[in-house]
């Protein structure tokens, strides 16, 4: 499991698999609950298996210690995923189309 955090856009992504290939996440399910102080989107593969969790409003939903261990790709300008390396380069954040 790996967490990437884009502090500029206040978005985190929790990877439950090592890598998510292009087009592998075919279903997105938005978790709706009035108690959430942001949005959560579940990414699933063709078989309905959970690949990752997108957290919009990450600083309001995730504990600070969770974000502290995340790779931060919001404030460096070298084009990679930030943090410790070995991660996937993330494109600029774009919300899922619903």
ZAMARGU-4260 file (C-alpha; in steps of 0.2 Angstrom, whole numbers, plus 5000, padded with zeros to 4 digits):
<rodrens>
0) 5000/5000/5000 | 5006/5017/4996 | 4999/5035/4998 | 5002/5049/4987 | 4996/5067/4992
5) 4994/5082/4982 | 4994/5096/4995 | 4991/5110/4982 | 4974/5102/4977 | 4971/5093/4994
10) 4969/5076/4986 | 4977/5060/4992 | 4977/5043/4983 | 4979/5027/4992 | 4986/5013/4981
15) 4980/4996/4987 | 4990/4988/4973 | 5008/4991/4967 | 5003/4999/4951 | 4987/5003/4942
20) 4989/5002/4923 | 4981/5014/4911 | 4963/5009/4909 | 4964/4996/4923 | 4952/5006/4934
25) 4936/5004/4925 | 4923/5008/4938 | 4923/5023/4950 | 4911/5023/4965 | 4908/5039/4975
30) 4905/5036/4993 | 4891/5047/4999 | 4889/5051/5017 | 4883/5067/5025 | 4897/5064/5039
35) 4911/5065/5026 | 4920/5082/5025 | 4926/5079/5008 | 4924/5065/4994 | 4930/5048/4993
40) 4930/5038/4976 | 4934/5020/4975 | 4943/5013/4960 | 4939/4995/4954 | 4945/4984/4941
45) 4935/4974/4928 | 4932/4960/4941 | 4926/4973/4954 | 4942/4972/4965 | 4947/4988/4974
50) 4963/4995/4967 | 4964/5012/4976 | 4955/5025/4985 | 4954/5044/4980 | 4952/5056/4994
55) 4946/5074/4989 | 4948/5085/5004 | 4962/5074/5011 | 4967/5085/5025 | 4949/5085/5032
60) 4946/5066/5030 | 4963/5058/5034 | 4973/5060/5050 | 4988/5071/5049 | 5000/5056/5053
65) 4993/5047/5038 | 4997/5062/5027 | 5014/5064/5035 | 5019/5047/5028 | 5012/5051/5010
70) 5023/5055/4995 | 5018/5074/4992 | 5017/5078/4973 | 5009/5095/4976 | 5024/5106/4979
75) 5039/5099/4970 | 5042/5104/4952 | 5053/5090/4946 | 5038/5081/4938 | 5039/5065/4948
80) 5027/5058/4961 | 5038/5066/4975 | 5044/5058/4991 | 5055/5043/4991 | 5055/5038/4973
85) 5050/5022/4965 | 5032/5028/4964 | 5022/5032/4948 | 5022/5049/4941 | 5005/5056/4943
90) 4997/5068/4930 | 4990/5085/4936 | 4975/5081/4947 | 4958/5080/4937 | 4942/5074/4946
95) 4934/5059/4940 | 4921/5061/4927 | 4904/5056/4934
</rodrens>
